[in-house]
Amino acid sequence: MFTPSFRTSIVRLPFRGLRHQQRLQIRSQSHQSSTASTSSKGAKESPASTPVQTSNAIVGASTASRPIWQRLGPLTKAANAYSRSQNKRPYTTQVVGALVIYLCADLSAQRIGGREYDPVRTGRTLLIGLVAAIPHYQWFVFLSSNFNYTSKFLSIATKVVVNQIILTPTFNTYFFGAQALLSGESIEATFQRIKDTVPTSWVNSFKVWPATVAFSMAFLPFEFRSIFSGFVAVGWQTYLSYLNRQAELLEEARKRMSVTASSEKEVVPLLQHQGQDASSAA
């Protein structure tokens, strides 16, 4: 009834349909994979996700989050080098820094005075700075570790007041007293030097150090406070050296006046005695 070829074709129809479906599935899968690979390549090649721009974005974000003193270029490098040195050798760093500050201050003060350079005076100033370097550093360590209250404003205000009441008059007394003693003055003259200089310097210190201490305590980390105060101290020590020189000139004027007064006391009786001799001879 049916030929063998017709029977064979009927049997093979289902298999042909399955093969056709498999081919369609393979084509669709290959198309999807090619589309996915193309989209991934496009995403990799898109400018928004390049490694350079990503790193630039990270650097920009980190730069914006850094404090201002860490974005000053060469100054930041110098400050970081100073900070590393202070962390490794704090006392040596403070001594060297103090010598530089006092040297610059004395040279500036002598230049302002207009007199010939006196190396002995510079030596006295360096010795005073050398002795004061470590106690001065320890004082600010103490000040940073204490008077820390819940209120930041109260903490800073207390530290400023304590520094102004204790350190400033104490250090000024030491500075001017040591200058007088090392220059050969007597104890009485040393006390007179302190009376002439300390009250004036303490009053003028209110124009400089409260704002300096408040700024450093509020905005600077501990390792950068010394170098910031050092820059201010150059100008302040210049003023103290100049004030000390003015006190020396005042003492010299007093000595000349006392010598003149004593010579007048000696001359007047002599003239009176000569006048009496002349009248008796007449």
C-alpha positions as CSV (number, residue, x, y, z in Angstrom):
1,M,0.0,0.0,0.0
2,F,2.8,2.4,0.9
3,T,6.2,2.3,-0.8
4,P,9.3,1.7,1.4
5,S,10.6,5.2,0.6
6,F,7.4,6.8,1.8
7,R,7.5,4.8,5.0
8,T,11.1,5.9,5.6
9,S,10.2,9.6,5.1
10,I,7.4,9.4,7.6
11,V,9.6,7.8,10.2
12,R,12.3,10.5,9.7
13,L,10.0,13.5,10.0
14,P,10.1,13.7,13.8
15,F,13.9,13.5,13.8
16,R,14.1,16.3,11.2
17,G,11.9,18.5,13.4
18,L,14.1,17.9,16.5
19,R,17.3,18.6,14.5
20,H,15.8,21.9,13.2
21,Q,14.8,23.0,16.8
22,Q,18.3,22.1,18.0
23,R,19.9,24.2,15.2
24,L,17.6,27.2,16.2
25,Q,18.6,26.9,19.8
26,I,22.3,26.8,19.0
27,R,22.0,29.9,16.8
28,S,20.1,31.8,19.5
29,Q,22.6,30.8,22.1
30,S,25.5,31.9,19.9
31,H,23.8,35.2,19.1
32,Q,23.3,35.9,22.8
33,S,26.9,35.0,23.7
34,S,28.2,37.3,20.9
35,T,25.9,40.1,22.1
36,A,27.1,39.7,25.7
37,S,30.7,39.7,24.7
38,T,30.2,42.8,22.5
39,S,28.5,44.6,25.4
40,S,31.3,43.6,27.8
41,K,33.9,44.9,25.4
42,G,32.1,48.1,25.0
43,A,31.9,48.5,28.8
44,K,35.6,47.8,29.1
45,E,36.5,50.3,26.3
46,S,34.1,53.0,27.6
47,P,36.1,56.1,28.8
48,A,34.2,56.2,32.1
49,S,35.7,53.0,33.5
50,T,39.3,53.3,32.3
51,P,41.9,52.6,35.0
52,V,43.6,56.0,34.6
53,Q,40.4,57.9,35.3
54,T,39.5,55.6,38.1
55,S,42.9,56.2,39.8
56,N,42.5,59.9,39.1
57,A,39.1,59.9,40.8
58,I,40.6,58.1,43.8
59,V,43.5,60.5,44.1
60,G,41.2,63.5,43.8
61,A,38.9,62.2,46.5
62,S,41.9,61.5,48.8
63,T,43.4,64.9,48.1
64,A,40.1,66.6,48.9
65,S,39.9,64.7,52.2
66,R,43.4,65.6,53.3
67,P,44.0,68.6,55.6
68,I,45.3,71.8,54.1
69,W,48.8,71.5,55.7
70,Q,49.2,68.2,53.8
71,R,48.5,69.9,50.4
72,L,51.3,72.6,50.4
73,G,53.8,70.8,48.2
74,P,57.4,71.5,49.3
75,L,56.3,72.9,52.6
76,T,54.4,69.7,53.3
77,K,57.4,67.6,52.5
78,A,59.6,69.7,54.8
79,A,57.0,69.5,57.6
80,N,56.7,65.7,57.2
81,A,60.5,65.3,57.3
82,Y,60.5,67.4,60.5
83,S,57.7,65.2,61.9
84,R,59.5,62.0,61.2
85,S,62.7,63.4,62.8
86,Q,60.7,64.4,65.9
87,N,59.1,61.0,66.2
88,K,62.5,59.3,66.0
89,R,64.6,61.8,68.0
90,P,62.4,64.3,69.7
91,Y,65.0,65.9,72.0
92,T,67.6,66.2,69.3
93,T,65.1,67.8,67.0
94,Q,64.0,70.2,69.6
95,V,67.5,71.3,70.5
96,V,68.5,71.8,66.9
97,G,65.3,73.7,66.2
98,A,65.8,75.9,69.2
99,L,69.4,76.8,68.1
100,V,68.2,77.8,64.7
101,I,65.3,79.9,66.1
102,Y,67.5,81.7,68.6
103,L,70.3,82.3,66.1
104,C,67.9,83.8,63.5
105,A,66.3,85.9,66.2
106,D,69.6,87.3,67.6
107,L,70.9,88.1,64.1
108,S,67.7,89.9,63.3
109,A,67.7,91.8,66.6
110,Q,71.3,93.0,66.2
111,R,70.6,94.1,62.6
112,I,67.6,96.1,63.8
113,G,69.7,97.7,66.5
114,G,72.1,99.1,63.9
115,R,75.2,98.4,65.9
116,E,78.3,96.3,64.9
117,Y,77.7,92.5,65.1
118,D,78.6,91.1,68.6
119,P,79.3,87.3,68.4
120,V,79.5,87.1,72.2
121,R,75.9,88.2,72.5
122,T,74.9,85.6,69.9
123,G,76.8,82.9,72.0
124,R,74.8,84.0,75.1
125,T,71.6,83.8,73.2
126,L,72.3,80.3,71.8
127,L,73.3,79.0,75.3
128,I,70.0,80.3,76.7
129,G,68.0,78.7,73.9
130,L,69.9,75.4,74.4
131,V,69.0,75.2,78.1
132,A,65.4,76.1,77.4
133,A,64.7,73.8,74.5
134,I,63.8,70.6,76.4
135,P,61.8,72.2,79.2
136,H,59.9,74.2,76.6
137,Y,59.1,71.0,74.7
138,Q,58.0,69.1,77.8
139,W,55.7,72.0,78.8
140,F,53.8,71.7,75.5
141,V,53.6,67.9,75.9
142,F,52.1,68.5,79.3
143,L,49.7,71.1,78.0
144,S,48.5,68.8,75.2
145,S,48.0,65.9,77.6
146,N,46.0,67.8,80.2
147,F,43.0,70.1,80.4
148,N,41.1,68.0,77.9
149,Y,37.4,68.5,78.6
150,T,34.2,67.5,76.8
151,S,33.9,70.9,75.3
152,K,36.7,71.6,72.8
153,F,36.4,75.3,73.2
154,L,36.8,75.0,77.0
155,S,39.8,72.8,76.6
156,I,41.6,75.2,74.2
157,A,40.6,78.3,76.3
158,T,42.0,76.7,79.5
159,K,45.3,75.7,77.8
160,V,45.7,79.3,76.4
161,V,45.1,80.8,79.9
162,V,47.4,78.4,81.7
163,N,50.1,79.0,79.1
164,Q,49.8,82.7,79.3
165,I,49.8,82.8,83.1
166,I,52.6,80.3,83.8
167,L,54.9,79.8,80.9
168,T,55.1,83.3,79.4
169,P,56.2,85.2,82.6
170,T,58.4,82.3,83.7
171,F,60.3,82.1,80.4
172,N,60.6,85.8,80.0
173,T,62.1,86.1,83.5
174,Y,64.6,83.3,82.7
175,F,65.5,84.9,79.4
176,F,66.2,88.4,80.6
177,G,67.8,87.2,83.9
178,A,70.1,84.9,82.1
179,Q,71.1,87.6,79.6
180,A,72.0,89.9,82.4
181,L,74.0,87.3,84.4
182,L,75.9,86.0,81.4
183,S,76.9,89.5,80.4
184,G,78.4,90.0,83.9
185,E,75.7,92.0,85.7
186,S,75.3,91.9,89.4
187,I,72.3,90.3,91.2
188,E,70.9,93.8,91.8
189,A,71.3,94.8,88.2
190,T,69.8,91.5,87.1
191,F,66.7,92.1,89.1
192,Q,66.5,95.6,87.7
193,R,66.7,94.1,84.2
194,I,63.8,91.8,84.9
195,K,61.8,94.7,86.3
196,D,62.4,96.7,83.1
197,T,61.6,94.0,80.6
198,V,59.3,91.3,82.0
199,P,56.1,93.4,82.5
200,T,56.4,95.0,79.1
201,S,57.1,91.7,77.3
202,W,54.3,89.9,79.2
203,V,51.7,92.5,78.1
204,N,52.9,92.4,74.5
205,S,52.8,88.6,74.5
206,F,49.0,88.8,74.6
207,K,49.2,90.1,71.1
208,V,50.9,87.0,69.8
209,W,50.8,83.8,71.9
210,P,47.1,83.3,72.8
211,A,46.1,83.2,69.1
212,T,49.1,81.1,68.2
213,V,48.5,78.5,70.9
214,A,44.7,78.4,70.2
215,F,45.3,77.9,66.5
216,S,47.8,75.1,67.0
217,M,45.7,73.3,69.6
218,A,42.6,73.6,67.5
219,F,43.8,72.7,64.0
220,L,47.3,71.1,64.0
221,P,48.3,67.6,65.1
222,F,50.8,67.5,67.9
223,E,53.8,66.7,65.6
224,F,53.3,69.9,63.6
225,R,52.7,72.3,66.6
226,S,56.4,72.7,67.3
227,I,57.4,73.8,63.8
228,F,54.4,76.2,63.6
229,S,55.3,77.7,67.0
230,G,58.9,77.9,65.8
231,F,58.1,80.1,62.9
232,V,56.2,82.5,65.3
233,A,59.0,82.2,67.9
234,V,61.6,83.6,65.4
235,G,59.7,86.9,65.4
236,W,59.0,86.8,69.1
237,Q,62.6,86.1,70.1
238,T,63.7,88.9,67.8
239,Y,61.5,91.2,69.8
240,L,62.8,89.8,73.1
241,S,66.4,90.3,72.0
242,Y,65.6,93.8,70.9
243,L,63.9,94.6,74.2
244,N,66.9,93.2,76.1
245,R,69.2,95.4,74.1
246,Q,67.1,98.4,75.0
247,A,67.3,97.5,78.6
248,E,71.1,97.2,78.3
249,L,71.2,100.7,76.9
250,L,69.1,102.0,79.7
251,E,71.4,100.5,82.3
252,E,74.4,102.0,80.6
253,A,72.7,105.4,80.7
254,R,72.0,105.0,84.4
255,K,75.6,104.1,85.1
256,R,76.8,107.2,83.2
257,M,74.3,109.3,85.2
258,S,75.5,107.8,88.5
259,V,79.1,108.4,87.6
260,T,78.4,111.9,86.6
261,A,76.4,112.5,89.8
262,S,79.2,111.0,92.0
263,S,81.8,113.1,90.2
264,E,79.7,116.2,90.8
265,K,79.5,115.4,94.5
266,E,83.3,115.1,94.6
267,V,83.9,118.3,92.6
268,V,81.5,120.6,94.6
269,P,83.2,120.1,98.0
270,L,86.6,120.6,96.3
271,L,85.5,123.9,94.8
272,Q,84.0,125.0,98.1
273,H,87.3,124.2,99.8
274,Q,89.3,126.1,97.2
275,G,87.0,129.1,97.6
276,Q,87.5,129.1,101.4
277,D,91.3,128.9,100.9
278,A,91.2,131.9,98.5
279,S,89.1,134.0,100.9
280,S,91.3,133.2,103.8
281,A,94.4,134.1,101.8
282,A,92.9,137.4,100.9
